Amino acid sequence: MKKLFFLGACLVAVAFRPVLAQTTGPEVVVVQFYHQATPRLYAAIARGVAKPEVLDMKGDAAEEAQFCQQIIAKLYRDGYTIKSTFGGSSINTGTLVFIKEK
């Protein structure tokens, strides 16, 4: 009886394994902000295999903050949540990683 139960459990495990292999991971978006010494801010947005989108903003500190807020708010509206943040090798860059669970 134990052998029959074990064999049945193995068959169930093999039957459901392909379903697990077909699932995809979460969608990931990486946003990198780069601030130049001149009042200029760049945002590079990478979404999977698509070509990264580069946005350019020239203005004062308040306008740059609003620019960052608009990008982040749009990602939240699209269903993404922030997963990680990290700085670059200089103080002029910052990177945000967003995920969208499926």
C-alpha contacts under 8 A as a table, 3 or more apart, distances in Angstrom:
res1	aa1	res2	aa2	distance
1	M	4	L	5.10
1	M	5	F	6.21
2	K	5	F	5.08
2	K	6	F	6.06
3	K	6	F	5.04
3	K	7	L	6.03
4	L	7	L	5.08
4	L	8	G	6.13
5	F	8	G	5.10
5	F	9	A	6.20
6	F	9	A	5.09
6	F	10	C	6.24
7	L	10	C	5.13
7	L	11	L	6.26
8	G	11	L	5.13
8	G	12	V	6.26
9	A	12	V	5.15
9	A	13	A	6.21
10	C	13	A	5.06
10	C	14	V	6.18
11	L	14	V	5.13
11	L	15	A	6.06
12	V	15	A	5.04
12	V	16	F	6.37
13	A	16	F	5.47
13	A	17	R	6.18
14	V	17	R	5.29
14	V	18	P	7.72
15	A	18	P	6.95
16	F	19	V	5.44
16	F	20	L	6.78
17	R	20	L	5.32
17	R	21	A	6.45
18	P	21	A	4.99
18	P	22	Q	6.38
19	V	22	Q	5.31
19	V	23	T	6.88
20	L	23	T	5.61
25	G	101	E	7.57
25	G	102	K	7.46
26	P	99	I	6.10
26	P	100	K	5.45
26	P	101	E	4.69
26	P	102	K	5.89
27	E	47	R	7.96
27	E	48	G	7.41
27	E	99	I	5.51
27	E	100	K	5.06
27	E	101	E	6.65
27	E	102	K	7.64
28	V	47	R	6.48
28	V	48	G	6.63
28	V	97	V	7.08
28	V	98	F	5.74
28	V	99	I	4.57
28	V	100	K	6.56
29	V	45	I	6.96
29	V	46	A	5.67
29	V	47	R	4.81
29	V	48	G	6.99
29	V	97	V	5.95
29	V	98	F	5.11
29	V	99	I	6.32
30	V	45	I	5.80
30	V	46	A	5.19
30	V	47	R	6.79
30	V	95	T	7.02
30	V	96	L	5.85
30	V	97	V	4.65
30	V	98	F	6.29
31	V	43	A	6.64
31	V	44	A	5.66
31	V	45	I	4.55
31	V	46	A	6.47
31	V	95	T	5.65
31	V	96	L	5.16
31	V	97	V	6.44
32	Q	43	A	5.59
32	Q	44	A	5.19
32	Q	45	I	6.59
32	Q	93	T	6.91
32	Q	94	G	5.68
32	Q	95	T	4.29
32	Q	96	L	6.35
33	F	41	L	7.01
33	F	42	Y	5.70
33	F	43	A	4.53
33	F	44	A	6.55
33	F	92	N	7.99
33	F	93	T	5.48
33	F	94	G	5.23
33	F	95	T	6.28
34	Y	41	L	5.83
34	Y	42	Y	5.12
34	Y	43	A	6.38
34	Y	92	N	5.62
34	Y	93	T	4.51
34	Y	94	G	6.75
35	H	39	P	7.79
35	H	40	R	6.14
35	H	41	L	4.61
35	H	42	Y	6.38
35	H	92	N	5.08
35	H	93	T	6.43
36	Q	39	P	6.65
36	Q	40	R	5.62
36	Q	41	L	6.38
36	Q	92	N	6.86
37	A	40	R	7.41
39	P	58	K	5.88
39	P	59	G	5.76
39	P	60	D	6.17
39	P	61	A	7.77
40	R	56	D	7.32
40	R	57	M	5.73
40	R	58	K	4.38
40	R	59	G	6.41
41	L	56	D	6.01
41	L	57	M	5.11
41	L	58	K	6.27
41	L	64	E	6.73
42	Y	54	V	6.89
42	Y	55	L	5.64
42	Y	56	D	4.64
42	Y	57	M	6.22
43	A	54	V	5.66
43	A	55	L	5.07
43	A	56	D	6.55
44	A	52	P	6.41
44	A	53	E	5.62
44	A	54	V	4.40
44	A	55	L	6.36
45	I	52	P	5.43
45	I	53	E	5.05
45	I	54	V	6.34
46	A	50	A	7.21
46	A	51	K	7.00
46	A	52	P	4.41
46	A	53	E	6.49
47	R	50	A	5.85
47	R	51	K	7.62
47	R	52	P	6.70
57	M	64	E	6.97
57	M	67	F	7.39
58	K	64	E	7.53
59	G	62	A	7.91
59	G	63	E	5.67
59	G	64	E	6.31
60	D	63	E	5.40
60	D	64	E	6.24
61	A	64	E	5.05
61	A	65	A	6.16
62	A	65	A	5.14
62	A	66	Q	6.26
63	E	66	Q	5.03
63	E	67	F	6.11
64	E	67	F	4.92
64	E	68	C	6.32
65	A	68	C	5.17
65	A	69	Q	6.16
66	Q	69	Q	4.94
66	Q	70	Q	6.14
67	F	70	Q	5.27
67	F	71	I	6.53
68	C	71	I	5.29
68	C	72	I	6.30
69	Q	72	I	5.19
69	Q	73	A	5.91
70	Q	73	A	5.10
70	Q	74	K	6.11
71	I	74	K	5.30
71	I	75	L	6.49
72	I	75	L	5.21
72	I	76	Y	6.34
73	A	76	Y	5.09
73	A	77	R	6.18
74	K	77	R	5.04
74	K	78	D	6.20
75	L	78	D	4.99
75	L	79	G	6.52
75	L	80	Y	5.42
75	L	81	T	7.66
75	L	98	F	7.91
76	Y	79	G	5.15
76	Y	80	Y	4.94
76	Y	81	T	6.12
77	R	80	Y	7.30
79	G	100	K	5.99
80	Y	98	F	5.73
80	Y	99	I	5.19
80	Y	100	K	4.48
80	Y	101	E	7.78
81	T	98	F	5.27
81	T	99	I	5.49
81	T	100	K	6.40
82	I	85	T	7.95
82	I	96	L	7.07
82	I	97	V	5.90
82	I	98	F	4.27
82	I	99	I	6.41
83	K	96	L	7.75
83	K	97	V	5.52
83	K	98	F	5.29
83	K	99	I	6.33
84	S	96	L	5.98
84	S	97	V	5.08
84	S	98	F	7.15
85	T	94	G	7.46
85	T	95	T	5.61
85	T	96	L	4.54
85	T	97	V	6.15
86	F	94	G	6.08
86	F	95	T	5.35
86	F	96	L	6.74
87	G	90	S	7.50
87	G	91	I	7.14
87	G	93	T	5.99
87	G	94	G	4.46
87	G	95	T	5.99
88	G	91	I	6.74
88	G	92	N	7.45
88	G	93	T	5.17
88	G	94	G	5.87
88	G	95	T	7.36
89	S	93	T	7.65
90	S	93	T	6.28
91	I	94	G	7.74
